[in-house]
Amino acid sequence: MTSLTSQLPRITGGLLLAFLAALLARGQGETTQLLIVSSVLMFACCWASAIHLLGARPALHFVVIGVACGWVAEQLGSSYGWFFGSYTYTEVLGPRLGDVPAIIPLMWFALCYVAYVISNLMVWQAPHDGAFALPQAAVMSLLAAMIVTAYDLGADPYMVYTLKAWIMAKTDGWWFGETVQGFAGWAFVSFVIVFGFRLTLRGRALTPALPVSKRHAMVPLAIYGGSMLFQAVEGFPVETRTIALFAMGIPLLTAICGFARWQHQKAAA
């Protein structure tokens, strides 16, 4: 009975997320359904991983900051051209909240959480670093923002030219027709989300309430690695396939080395 009780929040959360995915995907085309379901699943996996690695309350803080900041940034971007340049979302990504597809804020949390864990594994050989000094928090948040932007180098052109998920007002930029401003916007918004989350941790050590195993830290690595492989195989324009291997492969490989050392230290302890 105790085991079932401890699993109840996750079971309930899983059912709610499945209902959300089904609701958003209702009446949509096959591509849109796949994008919605995969995005909600990615969001759910990252939230579950965060609960184990960070604790339930810090994980919730991360979700709220990521989703709220992501939606505000995208709403200002699609309405006024802030951060990313002028663009308009199509119907490919499904139902919207304002001008923003509902799954986009979920993805902002997921990608920033993935980058947060990877950056910690790269530098500290642990999935989180707990208490910190403010300059350290800023530098680590900038590193995480760069990791998110490395993902976007290949993902953004694919979403625009292959999936046609949004339409850019300016198509004569320096990055396969896209403007460099968009990537500066990705870095800035990612930095704000991760740094905002880190500020909630000041003076407090993370105390995960649930047992932590290596699979919980492997979730961010698997998501980032899977995204890299997809871009390397299906990326468009084709030049982005090579770019993905190095832009995403270097932080991923470094994080895997950090993960191995973290596991070795846990075993030795």
Number of C-alpha atoms within 10 A of each C-alpha: 6 7 7 9 10 11 11 12 11 13 13 11 13 16 12 12 17 16 12 15 21 15 13 22 21 13 11 17 13 11 13 21 20 14 17 27 19 14 19 23 17 20 23 19 17 25 20 19 23 28 20 19 25 23 18 18 15 20 22 15 15 25 25 17 21 27 21 16 20 22 23 13 22 24 18 16 21 21 15 13 17 17 20 24 19 18 18 16 18 15 15 20 27 24 19 14 12 12 17 25 23 19 24 21 24 23 19 26 27 27 24 27 28 26 29 28 25 32 29 21 27 20 15 16 23 21 27 18 21 14 15 15 10 13 9 10 21 18 13 22 27 21 24 29 27 24 26 26 25 22 21 20 20 29 19 19 20 20 17 16 15 13 14 16 19 18 15 18 13 12 12 11 11 10 13 14 13 20 19 13 15 22 22 16 18 21 23 18 24 31 23 20 26 26 22 19 23 23 15 12 17 14 11 10 13 16 14 17 13 13 10 14 12 14 11 19 23 18 19 27 22 14 17 23 17 12 16 26 17 15 24 20 13 15 23 20 13 14 12 21 19 14 19 25 17 15 20 25 18 13 22 25 16 16 24 18 14 22 25 15 16 18 15 11 12 10 8 7 6
